[in-house]
Amino acid sequence: MESEVLCPQGHLNIQQARFCRTCGEALGGAESAAPTQVVPPSITTAPAPTEALHIPTGKIAVPPATPLPPPPVAGAAAAAGAAAGMTEGRTYGAPTGETPAVVGGPAAIPYPVMARPAKSRTGLVVALIIAGVLVLALGGTVAALALTKHTSSAAATFSHTPSSPVTAPPPTTPAMTTPTTSPLAASEAQALAAMLSTSSADRSSIVSATAQITSCGDLYDAEQTLDQAASSRQQLISQLGTTTLSALPNSVQLVQALNAAWQASLSSDNSYAAYAGDELENSGGCVPNDPNDPNAQAAGQSDAAATTAKTQFVQLWSPIAQTFGLQQYSASDV
């Protein structure tokens, strides 16, 4: 009977074995981390299996160790190589610091070597592909919207019906507002009517003085009359600026037109007075309707501006005067 030994873990092995057929521990020699206990042949030591074992006389029956499956190897060729290694007794790697086990006998237990899985980039590639598809889809959508908008705009442009010819607006006329008959409006209308009466009285003397100048009449008297008219016109302008007329319809346009008319008339009065002085100082005598006198030319320009402003004013004043029973004027009377 062959001698048998126990491995450091207490498993029974034949003495010639180098490794424990149950746990794979090294048996005997320098490779063994713990002393190996030799069991004499006469002593029968059996492992403590979970079920009863039948031991023939004179021999110790040990259940064969179930070999572990070979390490996973990718591919059919690797699988064939693993099968050959199991049948031909090839050596598989053992964990670090341990002696590899020889495969081929029933007592050898191979250490499976697990193949280190390679880092797969499939997920990254799929993510990049999906991102690219989304970008392309978004770009296509934006381009389609822009093209649709451009097409719609172009269609609207070419299908636009020509509008009617543009005509020049009519001459600006003051907007009319229905006069109110409130006591405040009546009071303000009467105050303005009093100023218009003073201006109209001055107007008659001014017309007479300018006729004297153009006909080389009493130039000295005409000059004095025009100076007085200019002073009176200046007082009316100051009074108009301090009088409240907001209750009257179109009060803003009304005051602006009358102020512009009186300012232009004041300039005309001063120019005519200077014109009379020029004719008095003319060494060659007075020239009727002198077209070369600069003051006469300035007076003519001021008269034109005053007439335009007075026309606008009387258009606004006439309905007010009619409402409150006040004097109406023409442009030449203001």
Secondary structure, DSSP 8 states (H G I E B T S, - for coil): ---EEE-TTS-EEETT-SB-TTT--B-STTT-SS--EEE-TTS------SS-----TTS--------------SSHHHHHHHHHHHHHT-B---STTS---B-SSTT--------------HHHHHHHHHHHHHHHHHHHHHHHHHHHHHHHHHHHHHT-----------------------HHHHHHHHHHHHHHHHHHHHHHHHHHHHHHHHTT--HHHHHHHHHHHHHHHHHHHHHHHHS--TTSTTHHHHHHHHHHHHHHHHHHHHHHHHHHHHHHH-TT---TT-TT-HHHHHHHHHHHHHHHHHHHHHHHHHHHHHHHT-----GGG-
